[in-house]
Amino acid sequence: MRAEQDTALIPLKVLVAGGFGVGKTTLVRSMSEIPPLLTEQAMTTASIGIDDAMVVPDKQTTTVAMDFGRITVDDSLILYLFGTPGQSRFWFMWDELARGCVGAVVLVDLRRVDDCFPAIDYFENRRLPFVVAVNEFPGTDAYDDATVRDALALSADCPLVRMDARRPDSGLSTLITLVEHALARTTAAAS
């Protein structure tokens, strides 16, 4: 039982960021052990010319504030997942969402690599730990990790993982990589 354990449950706040339609809501939804809070709204004609849905033509909704989910990793660690909105008109939310976070997963769709740069820049400029997670979309396996690292100008210490946002096991592996990376950075900074 929890009351009998000597260790306290460690809660960590994690952001899930990236461009429009890259899979942030899908990752939060697939990972959350509770019914996730989703702020999706139907896309309307007002987004024509603003949101590029050409690569994701089946996309009918978009996140307008945030997504929220929770996952218990083990007896001592619980992660609170906050999915950021992907469109630039909602970026004002990021500072509030980032407050107190341990780090972020930056989802990347290699068919639209330019869409991830604002998220990478955001976390680099704030010196927040992040991992780059290449989400599996059709045709994205054609690029090897060295090519992706070069295209994104990633530092050697930034983890790059391949994942499928629809699969909880893939998402969990990505989140563990992030927590380990954040812990290593914290330990190195304390030394």
Salt bridges, closest charged atoms under 4 A:
GLU33 OE2 - ARG70 NE 2.93
GLU40 OE1 - ARG29 NH2 3.21
ASP51 OD1 - ARG89 NH1 3.02
ASP95 OD1 - ARG126 NE 3.51
GLU96 OE1 - ARG99 NH1 3.12
ASP109 OD2 - ARG111 NH2 2.75
ASP109 OD2 - ARG112 NH2 3.19
ASP115 OD2 - ARG112 NH1 3.19
ASP145 OD1 - ARG162 NE 2.93
ASP164 OD2 - ARG166 NH2 2.77
ASP169 OD2 - ARG167 NH2 2.98
